[in-house]
Amino acid sequence: MDPNLRNLKDFLTLYNKVTELCFSRCVDNLSQRELGGQEDICVDRCVTKFARFNQNMMKVYVDVQTTINAKRLEEVEENARKAEQLQKEQEKQRLKEAAATTVLTPVQPPVGGNLSM
């Protein structure tokens, strides 16, 4: 799912929940066209409370997520270093094995007819 679409869906879900909750808590008289004085104040307080709560929760989430991402990055870097070290050790081992199995053949000097000087 597209991240922007998911964010919009999350926002609308939260908006609907807050609206429903604050309406059920604050609105007593459904026969009036407008909110009464106490209902209006109650709705403002309710919405403000949830907005502040959501803002604080997002701050905590960002801090925690930043820490989690930093730890994951460190783990990935550590795994990459370990893999590189292992690859180097395997290459050294392969070179040692290749050197041990290589047979050196002596080179015969050319046979000359006259050795005097």
Biotite code that builds the C-alpha atoms (Angstrom):
import biotite.structure as struc

atoms = struc.array([
    struc.Atom([0.000, 0.000, 0.000], chain_id="A", res_id=1, res_name="MET", atom_name="CA", element="C"),
    struc.Atom([1.194, 3.481, -0.852], chain_id="A", res_id=2, res_name="ASP", atom_name="CA", element="C"),
    struc.Atom([2.563, 5.191, 2.299], chain_id="A", res_id=3, res_name="PRO", atom_name="CA", element="C"),
    struc.Atom([0.633, 8.419, 1.604], chain_id="A", res_id=4, res_name="ASN", atom_name="CA", element="C"),
    struc.Atom([-2.609, 6.496, 1.204], chain_id="A", res_id=5, res_name="LEU", atom_name="CA", element="C"),
    struc.Atom([-1.900, 4.564, 4.409], chain_id="A", res_id=6, res_name="ARG", atom_name="CA", element="C"),
    struc.Atom([-1.196, 7.825, 6.279], chain_id="A", res_id=7, res_name="ASN", atom_name="CA", element="C"),
    struc.Atom([-4.452, 9.317, 5.020], chain_id="A", res_id=8, res_name="LEU", atom_name="CA", element="C"),
    struc.Atom([-6.353, 6.186, 6.048], chain_id="A", res_id=9, res_name="LYS", atom_name="CA", element="C"),
    struc.Atom([-4.766, 6.281, 9.529], chain_id="A", res_id=10, res_name="ASP", atom_name="CA", element="C"),
    struc.Atom([-5.594, 9.972, 9.896], chain_id="A", res_id=11, res_name="PHE", atom_name="CA", element="C"),
    struc.Atom([-9.203, 9.489, 8.852], chain_id="A", res_id=12, res_name="LEU", atom_name="CA", element="C"),
    struc.Atom([-9.591, 6.494, 11.159], chain_id="A", res_id=13, res_name="THR", atom_name="CA", element="C"),
    struc.Atom([-8.236, 8.512, 14.092], chain_id="A", res_id=14, res_name="LEU", atom_name="CA", element="C"),
    struc.Atom([-10.436, 11.479, 13.158], chain_id="A", res_id=15, res_name="TYR", atom_name="CA", element="C"),
    struc.Atom([-13.532, 9.271, 13.046], chain_id="A", res_id=16, res_name="ASN", atom_name="CA", element="C"),
    struc.Atom([-12.727, 7.668, 16.399], chain_id="A", res_id=17, res_name="LYS", atom_name="CA", element="C"),
    struc.Atom([-12.104, 11.012, 18.113], chain_id="A", res_id=18, res_name="VAL", atom_name="CA", element="C"),
    struc.Atom([-15.255, 12.496, 16.597], chain_id="A", res_id=19, res_name="THR", atom_name="CA", element="C"),
    struc.Atom([-17.371, 9.550, 17.692], chain_id="A", res_id=20, res_name="GLU", atom_name="CA", element="C"),
    struc.Atom([-15.885, 9.448, 21.184], chain_id="A", res_id=21, res_name="LEU", atom_name="CA", element="C"),
    struc.Atom([-16.149, 13.190, 21.817], chain_id="A", res_id=22, res_name="CYS", atom_name="CA", element="C"),
    struc.Atom([-19.677, 13.278, 20.391], chain_id="A", res_id=23, res_name="PHE", atom_name="CA", element="C"),
    struc.Atom([-20.831, 10.429, 22.624], chain_id="A", res_id=24, res_name="SER", atom_name="CA", element="C"),
    struc.Atom([-19.196, 12.037, 25.694], chain_id="A", res_id=25, res_name="ARG", atom_name="CA", element="C"),
    struc.Atom([-20.302, 15.600, 25.179], chain_id="A", res_id=26, res_name="CYS", atom_name="CA", element="C"),
    struc.Atom([-23.545, 15.818, 23.219], chain_id="A", res_id=27, res_name="VAL", atom_name="CA", element="C"),
    struc.Atom([-26.619, 15.285, 25.385], chain_id="A", res_id=28, res_name="ASP", atom_name="CA", element="C"),
    struc.Atom([-29.411, 16.955, 23.461], chain_id="A", res_id=29, res_name="ASN", atom_name="CA", element="C"),
    struc.Atom([-29.849, 15.858, 19.841], chain_id="A", res_id=30, res_name="LEU", atom_name="CA", element="C"),
    struc.Atom([-32.909, 18.062, 19.249], chain_id="A", res_id=31, res_name="SER", atom_name="CA", element="C"),
    struc.Atom([-30.876, 21.279, 19.036], chain_id="A", res_id=32, res_name="GLN", atom_name="CA", element="C"),
    struc.Atom([-29.313, 22.324, 15.776], chain_id="A", res_id=33, res_name="ARG", atom_name="CA", element="C"),
    struc.Atom([-26.213, 23.807, 17.432], chain_id="A", res_id=34, res_name="GLU", atom_name="CA", element="C"),
    struc.Atom([-24.155, 22.693, 20.410], chain_id="A", res_id=35, res_name="LEU", atom_name="CA", element="C"),
    struc.Atom([-24.996, 24.232, 23.776], chain_id="A", res_id=36, res_name="GLY", atom_name="CA", element="C"),
    struc.Atom([-22.402, 26.168, 25.735], chain_id="A", res_id=37, res_name="GLY", atom_name="CA", element="C"),
    struc.Atom([-21.338, 23.251, 27.930], chain_id="A", res_id=38, res_name="GLN", atom_name="CA", element="C"),
    struc.Atom([-21.366, 20.822, 25.001], chain_id="A", res_id=39, res_name="GLU", atom_name="CA", element="C"),
    struc.Atom([-19.178, 23.138, 22.929], chain_id="A", res_id=40, res_name="ASP", atom_name="CA", element="C"),
    struc.Atom([-16.659, 23.487, 25.766], chain_id="A", res_id=41, res_name="ILE", atom_name="CA", element="C"),
    struc.Atom([-16.698, 19.716, 26.344], chain_id="A", res_id=42, res_name="CYS", atom_name="CA", element="C"),
    struc.Atom([-16.065, 18.992, 22.641], chain_id="A", res_id=43, res_name="VAL", atom_name="CA", element="C"),
    struc.Atom([-13.189, 21.511, 22.535], chain_id="A", res_id=44, res_name="ASP", atom_name="CA", element="C"),
    struc.Atom([-11.573, 19.970, 25.606], chain_id="A", res_id=45, res_name="ARG", atom_name="CA", element="C"),
    struc.Atom([-12.093, 16.443, 24.341], chain_id="A", res_id=46, res_name="CYS", atom_name="CA", element="C"),
    struc.Atom([-10.582, 17.142, 20.914], chain_id="A", res_id=47, res_name="VAL", atom_name="CA", element="C"),
    struc.Atom([-7.706, 19.127, 22.445], chain_id="A", res_id=48, res_name="THR", atom_name="CA", element="C"),
    struc.Atom([-6.962, 16.302, 24.859], chain_id="A", res_id=49, res_name="LYS", atom_name="CA", element="C"),
    struc.Atom([-6.777, 13.732, 22.067], chain_id="A", res_id=50, res_name="PHE", atom_name="CA", element="C"),
    struc.Atom([-4.757, 16.033, 19.803], chain_id="A", res_id=51, res_name="ALA", atom_name="CA", element="C"),
    struc.Atom([-2.172, 16.564, 22.560], chain_id="A", res_id=52, res_name="ARG", atom_name="CA", element="C"),
    struc.Atom([-2.131, 12.877, 23.371], chain_id="A", res_id=53, res_name="PHE", atom_name="CA", element="C"),
    struc.Atom([-1.599, 11.991, 19.719], chain_id="A", res_id=54, res_name="ASN", atom_name="CA", element="C"),
    struc.Atom([1.151, 14.609, 19.381], chain_id="A", res_id=55, res_name="GLN", atom_name="CA", element="C"),
    struc.Atom([2.987, 13.303, 22.465], chain_id="A", res_id=56, res_name="ASN", atom_name="CA", element="C"),
    struc.Atom([2.612, 9.742, 21.300], chain_id="A", res_id=57, res_name="MET", atom_name="CA", element="C"),
    struc.Atom([4.060, 10.616, 17.882], chain_id="A", res_id=58, res_name="MET", atom_name="CA", element="C"),
    struc.Atom([7.058, 12.286, 19.571], chain_id="A", res_id=59, res_name="LYS", atom_name="CA", element="C"),
    struc.Atom([7.719, 9.150, 21.594], chain_id="A", res_id=60, res_name="VAL", atom_name="CA", element="C"),
    struc.Atom([7.209, 6.962, 18.531], chain_id="A", res_id=61, res_name="TYR", atom_name="CA", element="C"),
    struc.Atom([9.694, 9.004, 16.489], chain_id="A", res_id=62, res_name="VAL", atom_name="CA", element="C"),
    struc.Atom([12.288, 8.803, 19.295], chain_id="A", res_id=63, res_name="ASP", atom_name="CA", element="C"),
    struc.Atom([11.817, 5.068, 19.748], chain_id="A", res_id=64, res_name="VAL", atom_name="CA", element="C"),
    struc.Atom([11.772, 4.391, 16.006], chain_id="A", res_id=65, res_name="GLN", atom_name="CA", element="C"),
    struc.Atom([14.964, 6.424, 15.549], chain_id="A", res_id=66, res_name="THR", atom_name="CA", element="C"),
    struc.Atom([16.678, 4.317, 18.216], chain_id="A", res_id=67, res_name="THR", atom_name="CA", element="C"),
    struc.Atom([15.425, 1.088, 16.650], chain_id="A", res_id=68, res_name="ILE", atom_name="CA", element="C"),
    struc.Atom([16.598, 2.180, 13.190], chain_id="A", res_id=69, res_name="ASN", atom_name="CA", element="C"),
    struc.Atom([20.042, 3.100, 14.562], chain_id="A", res_id=70, res_name="ALA", atom_name="CA", element="C"),
    struc.Atom([20.370, -0.333, 16.189], chain_id="A", res_id=71, res_name="LYS", atom_name="CA", element="C"),
    struc.Atom([19.314, -2.061, 12.976], chain_id="A", res_id=72, res_name="ARG", atom_name="CA", element="C"),
    struc.Atom([21.830, -0.043, 10.997], chain_id="A", res_id=73, res_name="LEU", atom_name="CA", element="C"),
    struc.Atom([24.589, -0.990, 13.450], chain_id="A", res_id=74, res_name="GLU", atom_name="CA", element="C"),
    struc.Atom([23.603, -4.666, 13.166], chain_id="A", res_id=75, res_name="GLU", atom_name="CA", element="C"),
    struc.Atom([23.664, -4.495, 9.367], chain_id="A", res_id=76, res_name="VAL", atom_name="CA", element="C"),
    struc.Atom([27.067, -2.806, 9.383], chain_id="A", res_id=77, res_name="GLU", atom_name="CA", element="C"),
    struc.Atom([28.421, -5.364, 11.885], chain_id="A", res_id=78, res_name="GLU", atom_name="CA", element="C"),
    struc.Atom([27.118, -8.247, 9.777], chain_id="A", res_id=79, res_name="ASN", atom_name="CA", element="C"),
    struc.Atom([28.713, -6.703, 6.694], chain_id="A", res_id=80, res_name="ALA", atom_name="CA", element="C"),
    struc.Atom([32.063, -6.410, 8.514], chain_id="A", res_id=81, res_name="ARG", atom_name="CA", element="C"),
    struc.Atom([31.815, -10.009, 9.678], chain_id="A", res_id=82, res_name="LYS", atom_name="CA", element="C"),
    struc.Atom([30.965, -11.201, 6.177], chain_id="A", res_id=83, res_name="ALA", atom_name="CA", element="C"),
    struc.Atom([33.896, -9.241, 4.729], chain_id="A", res_id=84, res_name="GLU", atom_name="CA", element="C"),
    struc.Atom([36.270, -10.656, 7.360], chain_id="A", res_id=85, res_name="GLN", atom_name="CA", element="C"),
    struc.Atom([35.008, -14.182, 6.694], chain_id="A", res_id=86, res_name="LEU", atom_name="CA", element="C"),
    struc.Atom([35.481, -13.684, 2.967], chain_id="A", res_id=87, res_name="GLN", atom_name="CA", element="C"),
    struc.Atom([39.069, -12.485, 3.515], chain_id="A", res_id=88, res_name="LYS", atom_name="CA", element="C"),
    struc.Atom([39.824, -15.486, 5.742], chain_id="A", res_id=89, res_name="GLU", atom_name="CA", element="C"),
    struc.Atom([38.351, -17.869, 3.176], chain_id="A", res_id=90, res_name="GLN", atom_name="CA", element="C"),
    struc.Atom([40.454, -16.252, 0.438], chain_id="A", res_id=91, res_name="GLU", atom_name="CA", element="C"),
    struc.Atom([43.605, -16.627, 2.574], chain_id="A", res_id=92, res_name="LYS", atom_name="CA", element="C"),
    struc.Atom([42.741, -20.257, 3.268], chain_id="A", res_id=93, res_name="GLN", atom_name="CA", element="C"),
    struc.Atom([42.147, -20.899, -0.438], chain_id="A", res_id=94, res_name="ARG", atom_name="CA", element="C"),
    struc.Atom([45.510, -19.326, -1.314], chain_id="A", res_id=95, res_name="LEU", atom_name="CA", element="C"),
    struc.Atom([47.272, -21.443, 1.342], chain_id="A", res_id=96, res_name="LYS", atom_name="CA", element="C"),
    struc.Atom([45.659, -24.598, -0.008], chain_id="A", res_id=97, res_name="GLU", atom_name="CA", element="C"),
    struc.Atom([46.604, -23.645, -3.573], chain_id="A", res_id=98, res_name="ALA", atom_name="CA", element="C"),
    struc.Atom([50.197, -22.967, -2.498], chain_id="A", res_id=99, res_name="ALA", atom_name="CA", element="C"),
    struc.Atom([50.404, -26.284, -0.659], chain_id="A", res_id=100, res_name="ALA", atom_name="CA", element="C"),
    struc.Atom([49.210, -28.264, -3.659], chain_id="A", res_id=101, res_name="THR", atom_name="CA", element="C"),
    struc.Atom([51.454, -26.526, -6.171], chain_id="A", res_id=102, res_name="THR", atom_name="CA", element="C"),
    struc.Atom([54.380, -28.711, -7.164], chain_id="A", res_id=103, res_name="VAL", atom_name="CA", element="C"),
    struc.Atom([57.572, -26.934, -8.023], chain_id="A", res_id=104, res_name="LEU", atom_name="CA", element="C"),
    struc.Atom([59.653, -28.647, -10.679], chain_id="A", res_id=105, res_name="THR", atom_name="CA", element="C"),
    struc.Atom([63.331, -27.860, -10.798], chain_id="A", res_id=106, res_name="PRO", atom_name="CA", element="C"),
    struc.Atom([64.680, -26.347, -13.965], chain_id="A", res_id=107, res_name="VAL", atom_name="CA", element="C"),
    struc.Atom([67.552, -28.304, -15.533], chain_id="A", res_id=108, res_name="GLN", atom_name="CA", element="C"),
    struc.Atom([70.488, -26.142, -16.540], chain_id="A", res_id=109, res_name="PRO", atom_name="CA", element="C"),
    struc.Atom([71.375, -26.426, -20.188], chain_id="A", res_id=110, res_name="PRO", atom_name="CA", element="C"),
    struc.Atom([74.021, -28.997, -20.898], chain_id="A", res_id=111, res_name="VAL", atom_name="CA", element="C"),
    struc.Atom([77.030, -27.404, -22.468], chain_id="A", res_id=112, res_name="GLY", atom_name="CA", element="C"),
    struc.Atom([79.868, -29.123, -24.278], chain_id="A", res_id=113, res_name="GLY", atom_name="CA", element="C"),
    struc.Atom([82.827, -27.181, -22.991], chain_id="A", res_id=114, res_name="ASN", atom_name="CA", element="C"),
    struc.Atom([83.163, -26.286, -19.320], chain_id="A", res_id=115, res_name="LEU", atom_name="CA", element="C"),
    struc.Atom([86.670, -24.857, -19.438], chain_id="A", res_id=116, res_name="SER", atom_name="CA", element="C"),
    struc.Atom([87.457, -21.266, -19.269], chain_id="A", res_id=117, res_name="MET", atom_name="CA", element="C"),
])
